[in-house]
Amino acid sequence: MSISDNFDPAELAKFSDLAHRWWDTESEFRPLHQINPLRLDWIDNLVPLKGQRVLDVGCGGGILADAMARKGADVLGIDLASKALKVAQLHALEANTQGVAYREISAEALAAEQPASFDVVTCMEMLEHVPDPSKVVKACTELVKPGGWVFFSTINRNPKSFLFAIVGAEYVLNLLPRGTHEYAKLIKPSELAAHCRSAGLTLEHTRGMEYNPFTRHYWLSADTSVNYMLATRKV
């Protein structure tokens, strides 16, 4: 596998087909809009974003990248979904967001081009959509400066996560389009932590994210059994 082919064409097509709905807060991307303040504040509390050079890997339509730029960071968002990137760029123009740019390039290719160039790297809700997540973790490690922070978020793999994140979210509550996630591609925290250690990252903090379908409320907790985030630093 080369530095440019760690992607699934079907996954890119899936998100490209929905690209025009990225910034519709009542669309299939509503959950991302709802959790964005939680993950943004968590990152900003650990590493104040103002003045930081930040890379958002798998940025999609730019929901997190745009928010980090509004915190005062100098943000580059990268993705391989062309349509989503065009939506992100258009939104930045329409919203007059300063300090954010977007490129169609893989993390692996950018790591070869700009190693150790970023203070903070984020890779959120993306690892479960690529063939080899360990290669993305490695690329993120290469992209961040020594002592810099790398943040990941993904979904655990266990019976509870299958029930909540796939059956519940996609088939019962219709929070996400059916087929958004494949159970076999979900990643246990222990597996992601092992990828991080192999790449040269130390695990600093772990947070879970929970959802109440009756109140439609998300919150952070210590429960990593379904959705979770890792904060790591480069050794």
ZADO-1210 file (C-alpha; in nm, 4 decimals, padded with zeros to 6 digits):
<atoms>
<atom x="00.0000" y="00.0000" z="00.0000" code="MET" pos="1"/>
<atom x="00.1494" y="00.3336" z="-00.1088" code="SER" pos="2"/>
<atom x="00.1228" y="00.6640" z="00.0751" code="ILE" pos="3"/>
<atom x="-00.1733" y="00.7591" z="-00.1423" code="SER" pos="4"/>
<atom x="-00.4029" y="00.4554" z="-00.1448" code="ASP" pos="5"/>
<atom x="-00.5074" y="00.4051" z="00.2180" code="ASN" pos="6"/>
<atom x="-00.8688" y="00.4862" z="00.1404" code="PHE" pos="7"/>
<atom x="-01.1902" y="00.3097" z="00.0487" code="ASP" pos="8"/>
<atom x="-01.3518" y="00.4475" z="-00.2713" code="PRO" pos="9"/>
<atom x="-01.6942" y="00.3427" z="-00.1445" code="ALA" pos="10"/>
<atom x="-01.6436" y="00.5455" z="00.1731" code="GLU" pos="11"/>
<atom x="-01.5399" y="00.8542" z="-00.0260" code="LEU" pos="12"/>
<atom x="-01.8416" y="00.8163" z="-00.2521" code="ALA" pos="13"/>
<atom x="-02.0706" y="00.7805" z="00.0482" code="LYS" pos="14"/>
<atom x="-01.9673" y="01.1141" z="00.1959" code="PHE" pos="15"/>
<atom x="-01.9338" y="01.2893" z="-00.1405" code="SER" pos="16"/>
<atom x="-02.2964" y="01.2106" z="-00.2192" code="ASP" pos="17"/>
<atom x="-02.3977" y="01.3929" z="00.1008" code="LEU" pos="18"/>
<atom x="-02.1496" y="01.6790" z="00.0637" code="ALA" pos="19"/>
<atom x="-02.4104" y="01.9477" z="-00.0054" code="HIS" pos="20"/>
<atom x="-02.5701" y="01.8741" z="00.3336" code="ARG" pos="21"/>
<atom x="-02.2597" y="01.9167" z="00.5543" code="TRP" pos="22"/>
<atom x="-02.3668" y="02.2540" z="00.6941" code="TRP" pos="23"/>
<atom x="-02.7370" y="02.1732" z="00.7275" code="ASP" pos="24"/>
<atom x="-02.7676" y="02.1298" z="01.1049" code="THR" pos="25"/>
<atom x="-03.0834" y="01.9202" z="01.0625" code="GLU" pos="26"/>
<atom x="-02.9315" y="01.6862" z="00.8029" code="SER" pos="27"/>
<atom x="-02.7502" y="01.3552" z="00.8370" code="GLU" pos="28"/>
<atom x="-02.4619" y="01.5578" z="00.9821" code="PHE" pos="29"/>
<atom x="-02.6664" y="01.6904" z="01.2733" code="ARG" pos="30"/>
<atom x="-02.4808" y="01.4659" z="01.5226" code="PRO" pos="31"/>
<atom x="-02.1472" y="01.6166" z="01.4132" code="LEU" pos="32"/>
<atom x="-02.2808" y="01.9670" z="01.4664" code="HIS" pos="33"/>
<atom x="-02.4138" y="01.8684" z="01.8090" code="GLN" pos="34"/>
<atom x="-02.0913" y="01.7059" z="01.9321" code="ILE" pos="35"/>
<atom x="-01.8605" y="01.9649" z="01.7794" code="ASN" pos="36"/>
<atom x="-01.8709" y="02.2107" z="02.0742" code="PRO" pos="37"/>
<atom x="-01.7907" y="01.9241" z="02.3131" code="LEU" pos="38"/>
<atom x="-01.4860" y="01.8020" z="02.1269" code="ARG" pos="39"/>
<atom x="-01.3731" y="02.1574" z="02.0437" code="LEU" pos="40"/>
<atom x="-01.3810" y="02.2648" z="02.4095" code="ASP" pos="41"/>
<atom x="-01.2070" y="01.9450" z="02.5203" code="TRP" pos="42"/>
<atom x="-00.9224" y="02.0061" z="02.2765" code="ILE" pos="43"/>
<atom x="-00.9015" y="02.3782" z="02.3547" code="ASP" pos="44"/>
<atom x="-00.8895" y="02.3146" z="02.7288" code="ASN" pos="45"/>
<atom x="-00.5965" y="02.0755" z="02.6889" code="LEU" pos="46"/>
<atom x="-00.4127" y="02.2810" z="02.4271" code="VAL" pos="47"/>
<atom x="-00.5334" y="02.6422" z="02.3924" code="PRO" pos="48"/>
<atom x="-00.5782" y="02.6685" z="02.0168" code="LEU" pos="49"/>
<atom x="-00.5116" y="03.0392" z="01.9722" code="LYS" pos="50"/>
<atom x="-00.1904" y="03.0851" z="01.7759" code="GLY" pos="51"/>
<atom x="-00.1393" y="02.7121" z="01.7139" code="GLN" pos="52"/>
<atom x="-00.0765" y="02.5629" z="01.3711" code="ARG" pos="53"/>
<atom x="-00.3380" y="02.2880" z="01.3449" code="VAL" pos="54"/>
<atom x="-00.4021" y="02.0089" z="01.0952" code="LEU" pos="55"/>
<atom x="-00.7462" y="01.8456" z="01.0737" code="ASP" pos="56"/>
<atom x="-00.7159" y="01.5068" z="00.9018" code="VAL" pos="57"/>
<atom x="-01.0337" y="01.3858" z="00.7331" code="GLY" pos="58"/>
<atom x="-01.1940" y="01.7271" z="00.7737" code="CYS" pos="59"/>
<atom x="-01.4964" y="01.6579" z="00.5529" code="GLY" pos="60"/>
<atom x="-01.7041" y="01.9736" z="00.5168" code="GLY" pos="61"/>
<atom x="-01.4943" y="02.1572" z="00.7735" code="GLY" pos="62"/>
<atom x="-01.7156" y="02.1576" z="01.0835" code="ILE" pos="63"/>
<atom x="-01.4276" y="02.1140" z="01.3314" code="LEU" pos="64"/>
<atom x="-01.1642" y="02.2922" z="01.1200" code="ALA" pos="65"/>
<atom x="-01.3826" y="02.6018" z="01.0926" code="ASP" pos="66"/>
<atom x="-01.4502" y="02.6022" z="01.4675" code="ALA" pos="67"/>
<atom x="-01.0814" y="02.5689" z="01.5550" code="MET" pos="68"/>
<atom x="-00.9969" y="02.8599" z="01.3248" code="ALA" pos="69"/>
<atom x="-01.2564" y="03.0688" z="01.5074" code="ARG" pos="70"/>
<atom x="-01.0648" y="02.9904" z="01.8276" code="LYS" pos="71"/>
<atom x="-00.7646" y="03.1639" z="01.6716" code="GLY" pos="72"/>
<atom x="-00.5763" y="02.8671" z="01.5284" code="ALA" pos="73"/>
<atom x="-00.4094" y="02.8577" z="01.1861" code="ASP" pos="74"/>
<atom x="-00.5872" y="02.5524" z="01.0446" code="VAL" pos="75"/>
<atom x="-00.5302" y="02.3289" z="00.7444" code="LEU" pos="76"/>
<atom x="-00.8062" y="02.0774" z="00.6754" code="GLY" pos="77"/>
<atom x="-00.7300" y="01.7819" z="00.4494" code="ILE" pos="78"/>
<atom x="-00.9531" y="01.5168" z="00.2947" code="ASP" pos="79"/>
<atom x="-00.9791" y="01.3033" z="-00.0194" code="LEU" pos="80"/>
<atom x="-01.3474" y="01.3788" z="-00.0780" code="ALA" pos="81"/>
<atom x="-01.3396" y="01.6576" z="-00.3359" code="SER" pos="82"/>
<atom x="-01.7029" y="01.7604" z="-00.3030" code="LYS" pos="83"/>
<atom x="-01.6831" y="01.7882" z="00.0758" code="ALA" pos="84"/>
<atom x="-01.3718" y="02.0071" z="00.0473" code="LEU" pos="85"/>
<atom x="-01.5481" y="02.2392" z="-00.1973" code="LYS" pos="86"/>
<atom x="-01.8335" y="02.2723" z="00.0514" code="VAL" pos="87"/>
<atom x="-01.5814" y="02.3516" z="00.3275" code="ALA" pos="88"/>
<atom x="-01.4114" y="02.6158" z="00.1154" code="GLN" pos="89"/>
<atom x="-01.7429" y="02.7741" z="00.0185" code="LEU" pos="90"/>
<atom x="-01.8571" y="02.7841" z="00.3801" code="HIS" pos="91"/>
<atom x="-01.5325" y="02.9542" z="00.4868" code="ALA" pos="92"/>
<atom x="-01.5924" y="03.2214" z="00.2225" code="LEU" pos="93"/>
<atom x="-01.9575" y="03.2706" z="00.3106" code="GLU" pos="94"/>
<atom x="-01.8917" y="03.2786" z="00.6866" code="ALA" pos="95"/>
<atom x="-01.5757" y="03.4883" z="00.6420" code="ASN" pos="96"/>
<atom x="-01.3759" y="03.2422" z="00.8533" code="THR" pos="97"/>
<atom x="-01.0171" y="03.3590" z="00.8832" code="GLN" pos="98"/>
<atom x="-00.7203" y="03.1283" z="00.9321" code="GLY" pos="99"/>
<atom x="-00.8505" y="02.8133" z="00.7633" code="VAL" pos="100"/>
<atom x="-00.7444" y="02.6483" z="00.4367" code="ALA" pos="101"/>
<atom x="-00.8243" y="02.3148" z="00.2745" code="TYR" pos="102"/>
<atom x="-00.6332" y="02.0682" z="00.0559" code="ARG" pos="103"/>
<atom x="-00.7206" y="01.7456" z="-00.1206" code="GLU" pos="104"/>
<atom x="-00.4346" y="01.5255" z="-00.0002" code="ILE" pos="105"/>
<atom x="-00.3921" y="01.2195" z="00.2204" code="SER" pos="106"/>
<atom x="-00.2311" y="01.2348" z="00.5624" code="ALA" pos="107"/>
<atom x="00.0390" y="00.9961" z="00.4415" code="GLU" pos="108"/>
<atom x="00.1270" y="01.2150" z="00.1418" code="ALA" pos="109"/>
<atom x="00.1276" y="01.5336" z="00.3494" code="LEU" pos="110"/>
<atom x="00.3538" y="01.3661" z="00.6078" code="ALA" pos="111"/>
<atom x="00.6086" y="01.3009" z="00.3345" code="ALA" pos="112"/>
<atom x="00.5796" y="01.6628" z="00.2214" code="GLU" pos="113"/>
<atom x="00.5609" y="01.8484" z="00.5550" code="GLN" pos="114"/>
<atom x="00.6926" y="01.6347" z="00.8443" code="PRO" pos="115"/>
<atom x="00.6901" y="01.7805" z="01.1958" code="ALA" pos="116"/>
<atom x="00.5053" y="02.0937" z="01.0801" code="SER" pos="117"/>
<atom x="00.2026" y="02.1198" z="01.3100" code="PHE" pos="118"/>
<atom x="00.1532" y="02.1968" z="01.6793" code="ASP" pos="119"/>
<atom x="-00.1750" y="02.0041" z="01.6920" code="VAL" pos="120"/>
<atom x="-00.3214" y="01.7322" z="01.4699" code="VAL" pos="121"/>
<atom x="-00.6840" y="01.6206" z="01.4930" code="THR" pos="122"/>
<atom x="-00.8298" y="01.3098" z="01.3309" code="CYS" pos="123"/>
<atom x="-01.1933" y="01.2796" z="01.4313" code="MET" pos="124"/>
<atom x="-01.4552" y="01.0285" z="01.3172" code="GLU" pos="125"/>
<atom x="-01.2275" y="00.9128" z="01.0367" code="MET" pos="126"/>
<atom x="-01.0192" y="00.6095" z="01.1406" code="LEU" pos="127"/>
<atom x="-01.3171" y="00.3738" z="01.1199" code="GLU" pos="128"/>
<atom x="-01.3552" y="00.4601" z="00.7504" code="HIS" pos="129"/>
<atom x="-01.0041" y="00.3695" z="00.6212" code="VAL" pos="130"/>
<atom x="-00.8559" y="00.0272" z="00.5358" code="PRO" pos="131"/>
<atom x="-00.5517" y="00.0648" z="00.7636" code="ASP" pos="132"/>
<atom x="-00.5995" y="00.3055" z="01.0551" code="PRO" pos="133"/>
<atom x="-00.2475" y="00.2386" z="01.1853" code="SER" pos="134"/>
<atom x="-00.1037" y="00.4102" z="00.8767" code="LYS" pos="135"/>
<atom x="-00.3108" y="00.7216" z="00.9459" code="VAL" pos="136"/>
<atom x="-00.1958" y="00.7234" z="01.3096" code="VAL" pos="137"/>
<atom x="00.1645" y="00.6946" z="01.1920" code="LYS" pos="138"/>
<atom x="00.1176" y="00.9806" z="00.9446" code="ALA" pos="139"/>
<atom x="-00.0398" y="01.2007" z="01.2128" code="CYS" pos="140"/>
<atom x="00.2605" y="01.1322" z="01.4353" code="THR" pos="141"/>
<atom x="00.5003" y="01.2281" z="01.1581" code="GLU" pos="142"/>
<atom x="00.3061" y="01.5493" z="01.0897" code="LEU" pos="143"/>
<atom x="00.3064" y="01.6827" z="01.4466" code="VAL" pos="144"/>
<atom x="00.6067" y="01.8570" z="01.6000" code="LYS" pos="145"/>
<atom x="00.7952" y="01.6877" z="01.8871" code="PRO" pos="146"/>
<atom x="00.5945" y="01.7508" z="02.2032" code="GLY" pos="147"/>
<atom x="00.2854" y="01.8324" z="01.9981" code="GLY" pos="148"/>
<atom x="-00.0625" y="01.6917" z="02.0504" code="TRP" pos="149"/>
<atom x="-00.2591" y="01.4477" z="01.8358" code="VAL" pos="150"/>
<atom x="-00.6317" y="01.3943" z="01.9004" code="PHE" pos="151"/>
<atom x="-00.8360" y="01.1002" z="01.7751" code="PHE" pos="152"/>
<atom x="-01.2032" y="01.0126" z="01.8015" code="SER" pos="153"/>
<atom x="-01.3724" y="00.6954" z="01.6833" code="THR" pos="154"/>
<atom x="-01.6146" y="00.4206" z="01.7897" code="ILE" pos="155"/>
<atom x="-01.5452" y="00.1198" z="02.0118" code="ASN" pos="156"/>
<atom x="-01.6092" y="-00.2338" z="01.8846" code="ARG" pos="157"/>
<atom x="-01.8258" y="-00.4416" z="02.1179" code="ASN" pos="158"/>
<atom x="-02.1906" y="-00.5555" z="02.1444" code="PRO" pos="159"/>
<atom x="-02.2972" y="-00.2302" z="02.3117" code="LYS" pos="160"/>
<atom x="-02.1454" y="-00.0136" z="02.0384" code="SER" pos="161"/>
<atom x="-02.3093" y="-00.2311" z="01.7721" code="PHE" pos="162"/>
<atom x="-02.6449" y="-00.1812" z="01.9422" code="LEU" pos="163"/>
<atom x="-02.6050" y="00.1923" z="02.0056" code="PHE" pos="164"/>
<atom x="-02.3875" y="00.3240" z="01.7205" code="ALA" pos="165"/>
<atom x="-02.5183" y="00.1082" z="01.4358" code="ILE" pos="166"/>
<atom x="-02.8597" y="-00.0416" z="01.5154" code="VAL" pos="167"/>
<atom x="-02.9779" y="00.2496" z="01.7282" code="GLY" pos="168"/>
<atom x="-02.8211" y="00.5458" z="01.5490" code="ALA" pos="169"/>
<atom x="-02.8657" y="00.4229" z="01.1917" code="GLU" pos="170"/>
<atom x="-03.1745" y="00.2001" z="01.1933" code="TYR" pos="171"/>
<atom x="-03.3920" y="00.3041" z="01.4879" code="VAL" pos="172"/>
<atom x="-03.3296" y="00.6740" z="01.5545" code="LEU" pos="173"/>
<atom x="-03.2144" y="00.7569" z="01.1998" code="ASN" pos="174"/>
<atom x="-02.9436" y="00.9852" z="01.3364" code="LEU" pos="175"/>
<atom x="-02.7105" y="00.8683" z="01.0603" code="LEU" pos="176"/>
<atom x="-02.7640" y="00.7207" z="00.7130" code="PRO" pos="177"/>
<atom x="-02.7840" y="00.3418" z="00.7131" code="ARG" pos="178"/>
<atom x="-02.4478" y="00.1909" z="00.6292" code="GLY" pos="179"/>
<atom x="-02.2457" y="00.4811" z="00.7714" code="THR" pos="180"/>
<atom x="-02.0444" y="00.2429" z="00.9902" code="HIS" pos="181"/>
<atom x="-01.9303" y="-00.1157" z="00.9460" code="GLU" pos="182"/>
<atom x="-01.8949" y="-00.3105" z="01.2684" code="TYR" pos="183"/>
<atom x="-01.5751" y="-00.4862" z="01.1588" code="ALA" pos="184"/>
<atom x="-01.4042" y="-00.1490" z="01.1027" code="LYS" pos="185"/>
<atom x="-01.4769" y="-00.0170" z="01.4518" code="LEU" pos="186"/>
<atom x="-01.1715" y="00.0157" z="01.6770" code="ILE" pos="187"/>
<atom x="-01.1267" y="-00.0783" z="02.0407" code="LYS" pos="188"/>
<atom x="-00.9485" y="00.1806" z="02.2586" code="PRO" pos="189"/>
<atom x="-00.6770" y="-00.0766" z="02.3336" code="SER" pos="190"/>
<atom x="-00.6166" y="-00.1221" z="01.9606" code="GLU" pos="191"/>
<atom x="-00.5959" y="00.2508" z="01.8936" code="LEU" pos="192"/>
<atom x="-00.3690" y="00.2989" z="02.1962" code="ALA" pos="193"/>
<atom x="-00.1408" y="00.0259" z="02.0583" code="ALA" pos="194"/>
<atom x="-00.1261" y="00.2027" z="01.7193" code="HIS" pos="195"/>
<atom x="-00.0352" y="00.5246" z="01.9009" code="CYS" pos="196"/>
<atom x="00.2427" y="00.3621" z="02.1034" code="ARG" pos="197"/>
<atom x="00.3870" y="00.1976" z="01.7921" code="SER" pos="198"/>
<atom x="00.3909" y="00.5327" z="01.6149" code="ALA" pos="199"/>
<atom x="00.5619" y="00.7144" z="01.9032" code="GLY" pos="200"/>
<atom x="00.2658" y="00.8794" z="02.0748" code="LEU" pos="201"/>
<atom x="00.1986" y="00.8706" z="02.4485" code="THR" pos="202"/>
<atom x="-00.1598" y="00.8521" z="02.5687" code="LEU" pos="203"/>
<atom x="-00.2415" y="01.1488" z="02.7941" code="GLU" pos="204"/>
<atom x="-00.6212" y="01.1583" z="02.8271" code="HIS" pos="205"/>
<atom x="-00.9264" y="00.9524" z="02.7300" code="THR" pos="206"/>
<atom x="-01.2889" y="01.0673" z="02.7165" code="ARG" pos="207"/>
<atom x="-01.6108" y="00.8981" z="02.6204" code="GLY" pos="208"/>
<atom x="-01.9163" y="01.0564" z="02.4640" code="MET" pos="209"/>
<atom x="-02.2730" y="00.9601" z="02.5530" code="GLU" pos="210"/>
<atom x="-02.6137" y="01.0387" z="02.4041" code="TYR" pos="211"/>
<atom x="-02.9647" y="01.0490" z="02.5470" code="ASN" pos="212"/>
<atom x="-03.2134" y="00.9801" z="02.2632" code="PRO" pos="213"/>
<atom x="-03.5056" y="01.1229" z="02.4622" code="PHE" pos="214"/>
<atom x="-03.3480" y="01.4626" z="02.5350" code="THR" pos="215"/>
<atom x="-03.1251" y="01.4499" z="02.2222" code="ARG" pos="216"/>
<atom x="-02.8395" y="01.5575" z="02.4448" code="HIS" pos="217"/>
<atom x="-02.4704" y="01.4629" z="02.4151" code="TYR" pos="218"/>
<atom x="-02.2144" y="01.4881" z="02.6949" code="TRP" pos="219"/>
<atom x="-01.8578" y="01.3811" z="02.7745" code="LEU" pos="220"/>
<atom x="-01.7958" y="01.1159" z="03.0383" code="SER" pos="221"/>
<atom x="-01.5498" y="00.8470" z="03.1466" code="ALA" pos="222"/>
<atom x="-01.7511" y="00.5840" z="02.9569" code="ASP" pos="223"/>
<atom x="-01.5576" y="00.4845" z="02.6419" code="THR" pos="224"/>
<atom x="-01.7760" y="00.1838" z="02.5584" code="SER" pos="225"/>
<atom x="-01.9248" y="00.3456" z="02.2458" code="VAL" pos="226"/>
<atom x="-01.7863" y="00.6806" z="02.1230" code="ASN" pos="227"/>
<atom x="-01.4506" y="00.7889" z="02.2604" code="TYR" pos="228"/>
<atom x="-01.1614" y="01.0326" z="02.2118" code="MET" pos="229"/>
<atom x="-00.7907" y="01.0010" z="02.2843" code="LEU" pos="230"/>
<atom x="-00.5485" y="01.2863" z="02.3486" code="ALA" pos="231"/>
<atom x="-00.1892" y="01.1897" z="02.2780" code="THR" pos="232"/>
<atom x="00.1491" y="01.3614" z="02.2601" code="ARG" pos="233"/>
<atom x="00.4512" y="01.2956" z="02.0413" code="LYS" pos="234"/>
<atom x="00.7444" y="01.1602" z="02.2372" code="VAL" pos="235"/>
</atoms>
